[in-house]
């Protein structure tokens, strides 16, 4: 397998960004969660054995041990931020950008949300003798979201602004020369990595099983879960694989289901090049994405991509093997059209 080296964030800036990310995404959640944990532990002896753990439209309707809030605090306040930190560091590497900064801010915000939710939910129940006296949870939830926004905003502000550097331009593996009247077509398929597809299928099957159980037992919410399964299934099928074509008419990409699709006529193509792409670093994830610099495209994997610059619009790209050859062919058509001012006729030659 060919390894593609991505453009790196300058080491001094990367070091500073990682240091601040560690501060807001690791240390801040630990401090916030520890303070909230001490408060909850000091309250446990004065709380009844059963406290409200769920509220409905008519007030508290679910009860359990006060220790439930300890697990909520640890899971949401520490577990989720830890998962976000690991995911970010693995996915971004040294290709740092706005997505990593956002994940750090959200990690700190989630810790604040969990702390306020846990402490606030028990605070309104202290010194109450009857469950009927438990007030509503609306105020606590509102304050929790305010805490999330404030802490996340502060965590975002203290981190340095690092714009992910674009991947380097890849040179064509061979020069493309198209004779007058010759028609060359390049066709290839790009798909999500098998491991990602397998994981998503496992999740989808889990949702199918859950929907079947809820519908079979007549449990409320079964229809909603079934709708989610349908939407997720269609989305996965529609975005897991795309067919990409370079023809004398221009650039085209469409899902194997037929939709979504995109077409850039040759007269709208300014230029074409092949680049290395870091999905998380440059686009904040995988799928049909839009980056902070305005580029959009089908980003299914890390590595080579064909980038098409369009007249009056931001570039569009697709990650795909053989992007160097595809870009060279499309650029050859652009150059020939500019030189001759005519479109070629079909001679039946193709490559893939």
N, C-alpha and C positions, 0 to 999 in steps of 0.2 A: 504494500500500500504506500502511495506517495505521501510524504509529509509536507505540509505547506506552512511556512513560517509567517506568522502574522506580524504586522507592524506593531511595535511595542510602545506602551506609554512610557515617556521619559522616566528613568529610574528614580530621580529625586521626587518628582511629582507623584509617582506611583507609591513610593514609600510613605509619603505624607498622607495620601488618600487612604491607604490601608491602615495606617495608624489611627486616623480619625474614625474610620469605619469600625475598627476593633473597639474604640472607645464608646461609640454610640450603640453599636449592635451587640456588644458583649458585656462591657462593664456597666453601662447604664441599666440594662435589664437585670443584671445581678444585684445592683444596689437597690433598685426600686422593688424588686421581688423580695429581697432580704428584709427591707423595712416593713413591707406589708405582711410578710410571714411572721415577724416578731409581734406585730400588732395582733394578728389573728390568734397566735398561740397564747398571748396574754389574755385574750377574751374567752377562750374555750371553757375554762372552769365556770364562768358565769352564764354560759349559754345553756338552754335546755337540750335534752338529748335529741330532739327532733326540731329542725328549723326549716323554714320555707326555702326550697331550692328551685321552685318554678312558679311563675305568675301567669295567669290568664287574664282575659278581659274583665273578669269579675274579682280579681285579686289573687292571692296565693292559693294554688291548687295542687302543689306538689311539695312533699316534705322528705327530709332525709337527715343524715348526720351532718353536724357542722363541719366535720373533716372534709366534706365534699368540696368546700370552698378552698381548702388547702390544695387539693389536687387540681382544681380549676386554676388556681394561682400559679402552681408549678408548671402545669401543662401549657397554658396560654402565655404566661409571663416569662418562662424560660425555654420550654420545649419548642414552641413555634419560632422564637427568635434564633435558637440554635440551629433549627432546620434551615432557616433563611440564610444564616451565615454560611453554613456548609455548602448549600446550593450555590450561593453567590461566588464563593471562592473557587469552587470547582468549575463552574460555568464560565466565569469571567477570566480567570487566570491573570495575566498581566495586561489584558486588553480592557482597561478600566473605563467606565463611562457613567452616564446619568442613571442607568438601570441599577448599577451597584450602589450608587449614592441613595437612590430611592429605597432599595431593600434595607440598607442600614437605618434609614429614618423610620421605616415601617416596623422594624424590629424593636426599636426603642419605644415607638408608639404603642405596639401591642403589649409591652410590659406595663406601661402606664394604664392601658385599658383594663388589663387583667387585675391590677392592683386595686384600682378604684371600684371595679365591679365586685370583687370579693370582699373588700373591706366595707364598702358601702352597703352591700346586701345584708351583711351581719350587723352593721351599725344600727340600721333601722329596726332590728329585731331584739336588741339588748333591753333587758329589764321589762320585757313583755310577758304577761302571765297567760294570755290566751291567744290562740292562732288567729282569732277573729280581729285582733287588734293590730295585726301586721299591716302596715300601710302599703301602698302601691310601689312598684319598682321603677316607674317612669323617670322620676328625678335622678335616681342613681344611674340609669342607662344614659340619660342626657349628659350628666357630668362625666361619665366614662368616655363618651365619644369626644367631648371637649378636651379631656386629658390626652386622648390619643392624638388629636389634631395639634394641640399645643406642643407636646413633647416631640412628635414626629417633625413638626415644622422647625423646632429648635435644632433637632438632630440633623435635618437637611441643611440648615443654615451654617452650622459649624464645620460641615465637611467641605473640602475644596471642590470647586467646579472643575471637573475633568471631562473634556469632550473626547470620546473614544476615537483614536486615530483610525482612519480608513486603512483597510488592508492594502498591501502593495499591489501594483499592477503586474499581472502575469504576462510574460512574453509568449506570442504564438509559437507552438512547437514546429510549425512549418509555415512558409509563406503561401498565401492563397492567390493564385492567378486565374482569373476567369476570362476566357476568350470571348470575343464578341459573339453574341447570339447563344452563348452557352448558359445552361441553367443547372445550378448545383444546389441541392437541398440537404440540409443537415437536420436530423431528427434524433432525439434522445429522450429518455425518461428519467425524471428525478423523483426520489421517494424518501420518506422518512426512514431513518435507520431502523433495522429490524427490531432491535431491543426496545426502542421507543414505541413502535407499533405493538409489540407483544405486551408491554406494560399497559398501554391504553386499552387493548383488548381485554386484559384481565379486569381492569377497572370497569369496562363496559359490561362484561359478563356478571360482575358483582352487582351492578345496578339492575341488570335484567333479572337476576335471582331475587333481589330485594323487591322489585316491582311485581314479580310473579307472586311472591309471598303475600305482599300487601293486598293485591287484587284478589288472590285466592281466599284470603281470610276476611275480606271485606273491611280491612282496616282503612280508616280515614287517611287520605293523602296518597293512596295507591295510584290514582289516576295522574296526579302531579308527577310522581316518580316515573311513571310510564312515559309521560310526555318528555321528561328530561332524558330518558333513555333514547327516545326517538330522535331528539335534537342532537344528542351527543353522537349517536350512531351515524346520522346523516353527515354531520360535520366531519367526523373522522374519515368516512368514505370519500367525502368531497375534497379533502385537503391532504390526504396521505400520499398522493402520487400525482404528478403532472407530466404531460407530454409537451416538450419544447421543440419548436420548429424554426429554422432559419431558411427563408426562401427568397427569391428575387422580389417578392412583394413586401418583405419585411420580417418582423419578429412576431411570434405568437406562442402563447402558453395556455394550456387549458387542462383542467382536472380530467382524470380518466372517466369521471361520470359525465363530463361535458360542461360542467359549471362548478366553480367560477372559471372565467377565462379572461385573457387580456390579449390585445393585438395592437402592435405599433406598426403602421404602414411605413414603407421605406422612405417616403417623402417627409415623414415626421421624425426620422432618426437623424440626430446630429452626429453621433459617433457611437462606437461600441468598443468595449474593452473587457478584459477578464481580470477579476480581482479576487483577493482572499477575503473571506467574510468571517467575523466572529458574531454568531447570532445574538448571544446575550450581551456582549460588549457593545455592539453597534446598533442592535435592534431591540434589545430588552427581552428577547425570547425567540420562539420558533413559530412558524406558520406564515400567514399572510400578514406582513408587518409594515409599519411605518417608523422610520428612525427619527431622531430628534433633528437631524439636518434636512429632513423632508424627503429623503429617498424612500421608496416603497418597493415591495417585492415579495417573492415567494422564498422564504428562508427556512429550509428544512434540515440543513446540516451545516457543520463548520467546514470551511474549505473554499474551493474555487467557485466563482459565480460569474455569469455573464451580466454586465451592467450596460444598459441601453440608455444613452442620453437622448432626451426627447425635446423637440422644439417647443418652447413656451411652457414646459412642464418639468417636474423633477424627474431624475433618473429612476428607471425601474430595473430590478435585477432578479435573477433566479440562480440559486445555488445548484450546480450540476457538474458532473464529471465531463471533461472535455470542453470546459468553458473557453479555453484558449482558442481552440479550433473554431468554435461557434462565433466568438467575437471577431476573429480574423475574417471569417467568411462574410459576416454581416457588414463589417467595415469595408471589405472589398466591393460589395454591392453598392454601398454608399459612395465610395470613391468613383466607381465606374459610372454611376448615375450622374454625379456632378460633372464628370468629364464629358460624357456623351449626351446627357440630357434625355436618354431613351431607356425604356425598359427592355430586358432581354426576352428572347423567345425560347421556347422549351426544346431542349435537346435530350432530356431524359437522364442526365447524370445526377447521381445522388451520393451522399456520404452520411455516415452516422457514427 
